[in-house]
Amino acid sequence: MGKRRFVSALAVLAALLLCAGCAGGQGPGGSSPAPAPPAAEGDHPIELTEASKEAYAQLLWPLAESGALVNSWSGSVPDETAYPEQYGVPKMLEVVDAQVVEDTMILGAEVYGVVLVNPQTGEEHITNGDWVVADTFWVQSPASDPHHPYVLLGTAKVTVQSTAAGHEIRSCDWQPVEKPGRTSLEAQNQKAAAEIAASERLDLSRYDPRMVDCVYQTVRSQRLISGPEELTLWDLENLCTQLELYGAGESDPETGEYTPDPLPLDAGLLRLIPSLRSCTIGHPLADYSVFEEMDLDTLTIYTENETIPLDFSTLRIGHAKLLSISGFNQDIALDLSHANVDSLYIHSWLAAVTDFRGGEGVKELEFRNTRSDTSILNANSFPDLEVLRLDFYSEYPRFRDLSQLATFGEKVQIDLTLSYQACNNKTVASLDGVRLNRLVLDPSGQWPLDEPDPTLVERVNASQVEWLTR
């Protein structure tokens, strides 16, 4: 957070302090009091609103970023070097209490973050989310929790004193949650104890054990469970809103060489998870029709597997706001005739979309690189398209025929980026008759071409042309 934002937060705080003192403890607007401990004589609890909570949170964020918020101290605010190992640990904070005592405001905040747990030893690690610890899993609050995916690390009481020069933060009283990971998991078990006890235990013997493990890993990150045999139908219906599917590849401990799982994943277990909202597929599936009755926010297929053919002929999707297919290193044919998809994202450095069908209903398309024949990008393939974003990069002057973009006419907003040697004369010349919303040319690179010709660019019908380097 920059200094300007911090000063702004102090200005808001000053107004709120003044308002609280003059109005007998009433904050600016709002009518629902936040939970607060009983006020001592002379104290003025402040009625929190979303606006005031945000202002107070802005004031506290520099303390969270430096580590001072998750430590106890008094006097001047410690320098961030005092807690180098704590830097960036908190991921979210919520101000839940504010009181004025004479010329001092006391802010109470709940602090949330990332906790990794070793299931064998019970050891917990609080991280900033950018690094992992071997043999641990990430504890997550349920998707319905407003702090998802983070868990409560502890609470902080921060005092801010009014001075002649403005306001100064005087102290912080940090009360950490003992074993926050286990505490969060236990709380979820207690909250749903009756439902879990009444729910049907699943016979998972007929399902792919790799798929069972994917589900088990997701559930154990949200509640205490000792093994897949304890999975219930309630778990599938309530805790499996987001899943990541993977195979069982192995890495040589000495050489580090990775051997991918040679068999596609049977994801039939997904048919028991109607509440699934987001699914990431990191390994080819044997059957993609498992999504045929689902309403998904995102379906992400990212796999670099080169040993298993990517066969999307079985693809069935009840509805997906976004279907993303990327990372593939072998050519694919994509048929969306039985898939209701709002937005489609395609990206590959090495492979092509050789055949495309069933693009009716797709409103937004982002197409990046690939070795595809770009003639598939036309109004016949995507008759309902409203937004088209294209981004091509080449290390050699590969020609991409973009003339079929003219079939979209004026009803489709088209943004096109050509980078490095994709900025070649032949590709730009193919834009004759195409109407673009925005054209970005970025020919910079190790061996840039002396292209495109400015006279060709001038002929392009684009509302905005951005030429980054020439």
C-alpha positions as CSV (number, residue, x, y, z in Angstrom):
1,M,0.0,0.0,0.0
2,G,1.4,3.4,-1.0
3,K,1.9,6.4,1.3
4,R,-1.0,8.3,-0.3
5,R,-3.5,5.5,0.5
6,F,-2.2,5.4,4.1
7,V,-2.7,9.1,4.5
8,S,-6.1,8.8,3.0
9,A,-7.0,6.2,5.5
10,L,-5.8,8.4,8.3
11,A,-8.0,11.2,7.0
12,V,-11.0,9.0,7.1
13,L,-10.1,7.8,10.5
14,A,-9.8,11.4,11.8
15,A,-13.3,12.1,10.5
16,L,-14.7,9.0,12.1
17,L,-13.0,9.8,15.4
18,L,-14.5,13.2,15.4
19,C,-17.9,11.9,14.4
20,A,-17.7,9.2,17.1
21,G,-16.8,11.8,19.8
22,C,-19.5,14.3,18.7
23,A,-22.3,11.9,18.1
24,G,-22.0,9.7,21.2
25,G,-20.4,6.8,19.5
26,Q,-22.3,6.7,16.2
27,G,-20.3,6.0,13.0
28,P,-21.0,7.6,9.6
29,G,-24.1,6.0,8.3
30,G,-25.2,2.4,8.6
31,S,-27.6,0.8,11.1
32,S,-26.2,-2.7,11.9
33,P,-23.7,-2.7,14.8
34,A,-20.7,-5.0,14.5
35,P,-20.0,-7.5,17.2
36,A,-18.2,-5.8,20.0
37,P,-17.3,-6.5,23.7
38,P,-19.2,-4.5,26.3
39,A,-17.9,-1.0,26.5
40,A,-16.3,0.2,29.7
41,E,-17.5,3.4,31.3
42,G,-16.6,6.3,29.1
43,D,-16.0,4.1,26.1
44,H,-17.8,4.7,22.8
45,P,-18.3,1.6,20.6
46,I,-18.5,2.7,17.0
47,E,-21.2,1.3,14.7
48,L,-19.3,-0.2,11.8
49,T,-20.4,0.2,8.2
50,E,-18.9,-1.4,5.1
51,A,-17.3,1.9,4.3
52,S,-15.8,2.4,7.7
53,K,-14.6,-1.2,7.9
54,E,-12.8,-0.7,4.6
55,A,-11.2,2.6,5.8
56,Y,-10.0,0.9,9.0
57,A,-8.7,-2.1,7.0
58,Q,-6.7,0.3,4.8
59,L,-5.1,1.8,7.9
60,L,-4.1,-1.7,9.2
61,W,-2.8,-3.2,5.9
62,P,0.7,-1.7,6.2
63,L,1.0,-3.4,9.6
64,A,-0.1,-6.7,8.0
65,E,2.4,-6.4,5.2
66,S,5.3,-5.6,7.5
67,G,4.4,-8.3,10.1
68,A,3.6,-5.8,12.8
69,L,-0.1,-6.8,12.9
70,V,0.7,-10.4,13.8
71,N,3.0,-9.5,16.7
72,S,2.4,-7.8,20.1
73,W,4.3,-4.5,20.7
74,S,3.8,-1.0,22.1
75,G,5.4,2.4,21.4
76,S,6.4,3.2,17.9
77,V,5.5,0.9,15.0
78,P,8.3,-1.6,14.5
79,D,10.3,-1.4,11.3
80,E,9.4,-4.1,8.8
81,T,12.9,-5.6,9.1
82,A,11.9,-6.6,12.7
83,Y,9.7,-9.4,11.3
84,P,11.2,-10.4,8.0
85,E,9.8,-13.9,8.2
86,Q,6.3,-12.6,8.6
87,Y,6.3,-10.4,5.6
88,G,3.2,-10.9,3.5
89,V,1.8,-13.7,5.7
90,P,-1.7,-12.2,6.2
91,K,-3.9,-12.5,3.1
92,M,-7.1,-11.0,4.3
93,L,-8.2,-9.0,7.4
94,E,-11.6,-7.9,8.6
95,V,-12.2,-5.1,11.1
96,V,-14.9,-6.5,13.5
97,D,-14.7,-4.0,16.4
98,A,-14.0,-0.3,16.9
99,Q,-14.2,1.8,20.1
100,V,-13.2,5.3,21.1
101,V,-11.6,5.8,24.6
102,E,-11.0,9.5,25.1
103,D,-8.5,10.4,22.4
104,T,-7.7,6.8,21.4
105,M,-9.4,4.5,19.0
106,I,-9.1,0.7,19.5
107,L,-9.6,-1.4,16.4
108,G,-10.2,-5.1,16.6
109,A,-9.4,-7.2,13.5
110,E,-9.5,-10.8,12.5
111,V,-6.5,-11.9,10.4
112,Y,-6.7,-14.6,7.8
113,G,-4.0,-16.5,5.8
114,V,-2.6,-19.7,4.3
115,V,-2.0,-22.7,6.6
116,L,-0.2,-25.9,5.5
117,V,-0.6,-29.0,7.6
118,N,1.5,-32.2,7.7
119,P,-1.1,-34.9,8.2
120,Q,1.5,-37.3,9.7
121,T,3.0,-35.1,12.3
122,G,0.3,-32.4,12.7
123,E,2.9,-29.7,12.2
124,E,1.5,-26.5,10.7
125,H,3.2,-23.9,8.6
126,I,1.8,-20.4,7.9
127,T,3.0,-19.1,4.5
128,N,2.3,-16.2,2.2
129,G,0.9,-18.5,-0.4
130,D,3.9,-18.4,-2.8
131,W,5.8,-21.4,-1.4
132,V,4.8,-24.9,-0.3
133,V,6.2,-27.4,2.2
134,A,6.7,-31.0,1.3
135,D,4.2,-33.6,2.6
136,T,1.6,-31.0,3.6
137,F,-1.8,-29.9,2.3
138,W,-3.4,-26.5,2.3
139,V,-6.3,-26.0,4.8
140,Q,-9.1,-24.1,3.2
141,S,-12.3,-22.6,4.5
142,P,-15.4,-23.7,2.5
143,A,-16.3,-21.9,-0.7
144,S,-19.4,-20.5,1.1
145,D,-17.2,-18.8,3.7
146,P,-16.7,-15.0,3.0
147,H,-12.9,-15.5,3.8
148,H,-12.5,-18.4,1.4
149,P,-10.0,-20.0,0.9
150,Y,-8.1,-18.5,4.0
151,V,-8.5,-19.5,7.6
152,L,-8.4,-17.4,10.8
153,L,-4.8,-16.9,12.1
154,G,-5.7,-14.8,15.1
155,T,-7.1,-11.4,16.2
156,A,-5.3,-8.1,16.7
157,K,-6.2,-5.1,18.9
158,V,-4.6,-2.0,17.5
159,T,-4.6,1.4,19.3
160,V,-4.5,4.6,17.3
161,Q,-4.1,7.8,19.3
162,S,-5.1,11.3,18.2
163,T,-2.1,13.8,18.5
164,A,-1.5,17.4,17.7
165,A,0.2,16.4,14.5
166,G,-2.5,13.9,13.4
167,H,-2.7,10.3,14.6
168,E,-0.2,7.7,15.5
169,I,-0.5,3.9,15.9
170,R,0.6,3.2,19.5
171,S,0.3,-0.6,20.0
172,C,-0.8,-3.9,18.8
173,D,-2.0,-6.9,21.0
174,W,-1.8,-10.0,18.9
175,Q,-3.7,-13.2,20.0
176,P,-2.9,-16.0,17.6
177,V,-5.1,-19.1,17.2
178,E,-3.3,-22.1,18.4
179,K,-2.9,-24.5,15.5
180,P,-5.2,-22.5,13.2
181,G,-5.3,-25.3,10.6
182,R,-6.6,-28.0,12.9
183,T,-8.9,-25.4,14.6
184,S,-10.5,-24.6,11.3
185,L,-11.0,-28.2,10.3
186,E,-12.5,-29.1,13.7
187,A,-14.9,-26.1,13.5
188,Q,-16.1,-27.4,10.1
189,N,-16.7,-30.9,11.6
190,Q,-18.6,-29.4,14.5
191,K,-20.7,-27.2,12.3
192,A,-21.8,-30.1,10.1
193,A,-21.7,-32.9,12.6
194,A,-25.3,-33.9,12.3
195,E,-25.3,-33.8,8.5
196,I,-22.1,-35.8,8.3
197,A,-23.4,-38.4,10.7
198,A,-26.7,-38.8,8.8
199,S,-25.1,-38.8,5.4
200,E,-24.6,-42.0,3.3
201,R,-21.1,-43.5,3.4
202,L,-19.9,-44.1,-0.2
203,D,-18.8,-47.3,-1.8
204,L,-15.8,-46.0,-3.8
205,S,-14.5,-49.4,-4.8
206,R,-15.9,-49.1,-8.3
207,Y,-14.3,-45.7,-9.0
208,D,-10.9,-44.8,-10.3
209,P,-8.7,-44.6,-7.2
210,R,-6.9,-41.6,-8.6
211,M,-10.2,-39.8,-8.8
212,V,-11.1,-40.9,-5.3
213,D,-7.8,-39.4,-4.1
214,C,-8.6,-36.1,-5.9
215,V,-11.9,-35.9,-4.0
216,Y,-10.4,-37.0,-0.7
217,Q,-7.6,-34.3,-0.9
218,T,-10.3,-31.6,-1.5
219,V,-12.4,-32.8,1.4
220,R,-9.6,-33.2,3.9
221,S,-8.5,-29.6,3.2
222,Q,-11.9,-28.4,4.6
223,R,-12.7,-30.8,7.5
224,L,-11.1,-33.4,9.7
225,I,-11.2,-36.8,7.9
226,S,-8.7,-39.7,8.4
227,G,-9.1,-41.4,5.0
228,P,-11.2,-41.9,1.9
229,E,-13.3,-44.5,3.6
230,E,-14.9,-41.7,5.7
231,L,-16.1,-39.8,2.7
232,T,-19.9,-39.2,2.6
233,L,-22.4,-38.0,0.1
234,W,-22.6,-34.8,2.2
235,D,-18.9,-34.1,1.5
236,L,-19.4,-34.5,-2.3
237,E,-22.5,-32.3,-2.3
238,N,-21.2,-29.5,0.0
239,L,-17.4,-29.4,0.0
240,C,-16.5,-30.4,-3.6
241,T,-17.5,-27.2,-5.3
242,Q,-14.0,-26.8,-6.6
243,L,-11.9,-29.7,-7.8
244,E,-8.5,-30.3,-9.4
245,L,-8.1,-33.6,-11.2
246,Y,-4.7,-35.1,-11.8
247,G,-3.1,-38.4,-12.7
248,A,-0.4,-40.4,-10.8
249,G,2.8,-39.5,-12.6
250,E,6.1,-40.1,-10.8
251,S,9.4,-38.3,-10.5
252,D,12.7,-40.1,-10.1
253,P,14.1,-39.1,-6.7
254,E,17.7,-39.0,-8.0
255,T,17.4,-37.6,-11.5
256,G,14.1,-35.7,-11.1
257,E,12.9,-37.1,-14.4
258,Y,9.1,-37.1,-14.6
259,T,7.2,-40.1,-16.0
260,P,3.6,-39.2,-16.8
261,D,0.7,-41.4,-15.8
262,P,0.1,-43.6,-19.0
263,L,-3.6,-44.0,-18.5
264,P,-6.5,-41.5,-18.9
265,L,-8.4,-40.7,-15.7
266,D,-11.9,-42.1,-15.3
267,A,-13.8,-39.2,-13.8
268,G,-17.1,-41.0,-13.4
269,L,-17.2,-40.1,-9.7
270,L,-18.0,-36.5,-10.8
271,R,-21.6,-37.6,-11.6
272,L,-22.2,-37.7,-7.8
273,I,-21.1,-34.1,-7.4
274,P,-23.9,-31.9,-8.7
275,S,-22.7,-28.9,-6.7
276,L,-19.4,-28.7,-8.6
277,R,-18.8,-25.1,-9.8
278,S,-15.1,-25.0,-10.8
279,C,-13.0,-27.9,-12.2
280,T,-9.4,-27.9,-13.3
281,I,-8.3,-30.9,-15.3
282,G,-4.5,-31.6,-15.3
283,H,-4.6,-35.1,-16.9
284,P,-6.6,-36.4,-19.9
285,L,-10.0,-37.9,-19.1
286,A,-11.4,-41.1,-20.5
287,D,-14.8,-39.5,-20.9
288,Y,-15.7,-35.8,-21.0
289,S,-19.4,-36.4,-20.8
290,V,-19.3,-36.3,-17.0
291,F,-20.1,-32.6,-17.1
292,E,-23.3,-33.0,-19.2
293,E,-25.7,-32.1,-16.4
294,M,-23.5,-29.5,-14.6
295,D,-23.7,-25.7,-14.4
296,L,-20.1,-24.6,-14.0
297,D,-18.4,-21.3,-13.6
298,T,-15.2,-22.5,-15.0
299,L,-14.0,-25.7,-16.7
300,T,-10.2,-25.5,-17.1
301,I,-8.4,-28.2,-19.1
302,Y,-4.6,-27.7,-18.9
303,T,-2.4,-30.6,-19.8
304,E,0.9,-31.0,-21.5
305,N,0.6,-34.8,-21.7
306,E,2.0,-36.1,-25.0
307,T,1.4,-39.8,-24.5
308,I,-2.4,-39.9,-24.2
309,P,-4.5,-38.7,-27.2
310,L,-6.7,-35.7,-26.3
311,D,-10.1,-36.9,-27.5
312,F,-12.8,-34.4,-26.9
313,S,-15.4,-36.3,-29.0
314,T,-17.3,-37.1,-25.8
315,L,-17.4,-33.5,-24.5
316,R,-20.7,-32.7,-23.0
317,I,-21.3,-29.6,-20.8
318,G,-24.7,-28.6,-19.4
319,H,-23.4,-25.0,-19.1
320,A,-20.1,-23.4,-18.4
321,K,-19.5,-19.6,-18.1
322,L,-15.9,-20.3,-19.2
323,L,-14.2,-23.2,-20.9
324,S,-10.4,-22.9,-21.0
325,I,-8.3,-25.3,-23.0
326,S,-4.5,-24.6,-22.9
327,G,-1.1,-26.1,-22.6
328,F,-1.8,-29.0,-25.1
329,N,1.2,-30.2,-27.0
330,Q,-0.7,-32.4,-29.5
331,D,-3.3,-31.3,-32.1
332,I,-7.0,-31.4,-31.0
333,A,-10.4,-31.4,-32.6
334,L,-13.0,-29.5,-30.7
335,D,-16.7,-30.1,-31.0
336,L,-19.0,-28.0,-28.8
337,S,-22.2,-29.2,-30.3
338,H,-23.3,-30.7,-27.0
339,A,-21.7,-28.0,-24.8
340,N,-23.4,-24.8,-23.7
341,V,-20.4,-22.4,-23.3
342,D,-20.5,-18.6,-22.8
343,S,-16.7,-17.9,-23.1
344,L,-14.0,-20.0,-24.7
345,Y,-10.2,-19.6,-24.2
346,I,-7.7,-21.5,-26.4
347,H,-3.9,-21.3,-26.0
348,S,-1.0,-23.5,-27.1
349,W,2.5,-22.9,-28.1
350,L,3.1,-26.2,-30.0
351,A,-0.2,-27.6,-31.3
352,A,-3.2,-26.7,-33.4
353,V,-7.0,-26.9,-33.3
354,T,-7.4,-28.9,-36.5
355,D,-11.2,-28.9,-36.6
356,F,-13.8,-26.8,-34.8
357,R,-17.6,-27.3,-34.6
358,G,-20.5,-26.3,-32.6
359,G,-19.5,-22.7,-31.7
360,E,-23.1,-21.5,-31.6
361,G,-23.8,-19.8,-28.3
362,V,-20.2,-18.7,-27.6
363,K,-20.2,-15.0,-26.8
364,E,-16.6,-14.4,-26.1
365,L,-13.5,-16.1,-27.6
366,E,-9.9,-15.6,-26.7
367,F,-7.5,-17.3,-29.1
368,R,-3.8,-17.2,-28.3
369,N,-1.0,-18.6,-30.5
370,T,-1.5,-22.3,-31.5
371,R,-0.5,-23.6,-35.0
372,S,-4.1,-23.6,-36.1
373,D,-5.3,-22.6,-39.5
374,T,-6.7,-19.2,-38.6
375,S,-9.4,-19.6,-41.2
376,I,-11.5,-21.4,-38.5
377,L,-12.0,-17.9,-37.0
378,N,-15.1,-16.9,-38.9
379,A,-18.7,-15.9,-38.4
380,N,-19.9,-19.3,-39.6
381,S,-18.0,-21.1,-36.8
382,F,-19.1,-18.5,-34.2
383,P,-22.4,-17.0,-35.3
384,D,-23.3,-15.6,-31.8
385,L,-19.9,-14.1,-31.0
386,E,-19.7,-10.6,-29.5
387,V,-16.1,-10.3,-28.4
388,L,-13.0,-11.8,-30.0
389,R,-9.5,-11.4,-28.5
390,L,-6.6,-12.6,-30.6
391,D,-2.9,-12.7,-29.5
392,F,-0.2,-14.1,-31.7
393,Y,3.6,-14.4,-31.1
394,S,6.1,-15.8,-33.5
395,E,9.9,-16.3,-33.5
396,Y,9.8,-16.5,-37.3
397,P,7.7,-14.6,-39.9
398,R,4.8,-17.1,-39.9
399,F,1.9,-16.0,-42.0
400,R,-1.5,-16.0,-40.3
401,D,-4.4,-15.5,-42.7
402,L,-6.8,-13.2,-40.8
403,S,-9.0,-12.3,-43.8
404,Q,-11.9,-14.5,-42.5
405,L,-12.3,-12.0,-39.6
406,A,-14.1,-9.8,-42.1
407,T,-17.1,-12.1,-42.0
408,F,-17.9,-10.9,-38.5
409,G,-18.8,-7.4,-39.8
410,E,-19.3,-4.7,-37.3
411,K,-21.3,-6.6,-34.7
412,V,-18.2,-8.2,-33.1
413,Q,-15.6,-6.3,-31.1
414,I,-12.2,-7.6,-32.2
415,D,-8.9,-6.9,-30.4
416,L,-5.8,-8.2,-32.1
417,T,-2.2,-8.3,-30.8
418,L,0.7,-9.3,-33.0
419,S,4.1,-9.7,-31.3
420,Y,7.7,-10.1,-32.5
421,Q,7.8,-11.7,-35.9
422,A,4.1,-12.2,-36.0
423,C,4.2,-8.6,-37.0
424,N,4.9,-9.4,-40.6
425,N,3.7,-7.6,-43.8
426,K,1.8,-10.6,-45.1
427,T,-0.2,-11.1,-41.9
428,V,-1.0,-7.4,-41.6
429,A,-2.0,-7.2,-45.3
430,S,-4.6,-10.0,-44.7
431,L,-6.5,-7.5,-42.5
432,D,-7.8,-5.7,-45.6
433,G,-11.6,-5.5,-45.2
434,V,-11.4,-6.4,-41.5
435,R,-12.9,-4.0,-38.9
436,L,-10.9,-4.0,-35.6
437,N,-11.6,-2.4,-32.3
438,R,-8.0,-2.4,-31.3
439,L,-4.7,-3.4,-33.0
440,V,-1.5,-3.8,-31.0
441,L,1.8,-4.2,-32.8
442,D,4.8,-5.2,-30.7
443,P,7.6,-6.2,-33.1
444,S,10.3,-6.1,-30.4
445,G,12.5,-9.1,-29.9
446,Q,16.1,-10.4,-30.4
447,W,15.9,-10.3,-34.2
448,P,12.9,-8.0,-35.1
449,L,11.8,-7.7,-38.7
450,D,11.8,-4.4,-40.4
451,E,8.1,-4.8,-40.6
452,P,5.2,-4.2,-40.8
453,D,5.2,-1.6,-43.5
454,P,3.5,1.6,-42.1
455,T,1.5,2.0,-45.3
456,L,-0.1,-1.4,-44.7
457,V,-0.9,-0.5,-41.1
458,E,-2.5,2.8,-42.2
459,R,-4.9,0.7,-44.4
460,V,-6.1,-1.3,-41.4
461,N,-9.6,-0.3,-40.3
462,A,-9.1,-0.1,-36.5
463,S,-10.6,2.3,-33.9
464,Q,-7.3,2.2,-32.0
465,V,-3.8,1.3,-33.2
466,E,-1.0,0.9,-30.6
467,W,2.5,0.5,-32.1
468,L,4.7,-0.3,-29.1
469,T,8.1,-0.2,-30.9
470,R,9.3,0.3,-34.5
